Amino acid sequence: MVVIVHIEIDFLEPIFQGDKINVETKIISFGNKSMKILQRLIDTQTGNIKSICQTILSGFNHSNNSSMVIPEEFKSMFLEFEKD
């Protein structure tokens, strides 16, 4: 349904093996053919943000290799999850 078309990542602090990390993900915009999500990697011990990532995903039709409108059912599933 969707493919990644762009990623921006800022690495703010190193993450080491054994660090306890949470990943927060939020949809920050949703259009007809694309969506943008924001992700943060947060150290659970210190609360420090280790990394921030913005990703753009685009609706994609694999059968003809072209962009497509993201189906409402798919969009509704994401937006319903975001309400919580």
N, C-alpha and C positions, 0 to 999 in steps of 0.2 A: 504493500500500500504506500509506504513512504521510504525515501532514501535520504541519507545525509548529503547535503550539497555544500555546506560550509561549517567550519568549526573554528572558533577563536578560544584560545586557552591562555590564561595568565597563571603562571606558577609562582606563588607568593612565598611559600616556605617548603622546605624539603619534607617528604614523607619517608619514614624509615620502616623497615620490616618490624612488625610487632606493634606499630602505632595503631590505635583504635580510631577508625575514620568512619564518619557518616557521610552519605551522599544525599544532598537535598536537591530535588528537581522540581521546577515550576515552569509551566507554560506561561510565557510573557506576551505572546501574540499568536493569533490563529486567523489565517486568511482562508481564501477558497482553495488555493493550491499549495499553501505552505504554512508552517508553524515554526515559531522560535521558542526554544527552551533555554532556561538558565539553570546551571548546575553549580553547586558549591561543595567542595570537599572540606569537611570540618573535623578537626581533632577533638574527639569526645572528652579527652582529659583536660585540655587547656581552653577549648572553645575557639581556638585560632582557626581562621579560614586559611586553608593550605593552597587552594586552587579555585579559580572561577572559570567557568566555561559557558560560552553561548554557542548553541548549535541551531542551524536552520535545516529543517527537514522539508522535503517537497513530495507531494503526491506523485506517484510514478506507476505507469502502466507497463509491466514487464513484457506483456505479449507484443507490444509494438514499440517499446523503448521510447516512450514519450511522457511528458508531464500530464497530470490529470487532476481534476478536482478531487479533493479529499472527500470521501463519502460522508454524509451527515451521521450515519451510524458510528463510524470511526471517530469523527469529531466529537459527537455526543459522549462517547465512552471516556475520552480524555477530559472533557469539560466537567463531566459528572465527578470524576475522580478528584479534580482540582477543588471542588466545592468543600471537601472535607478538610 
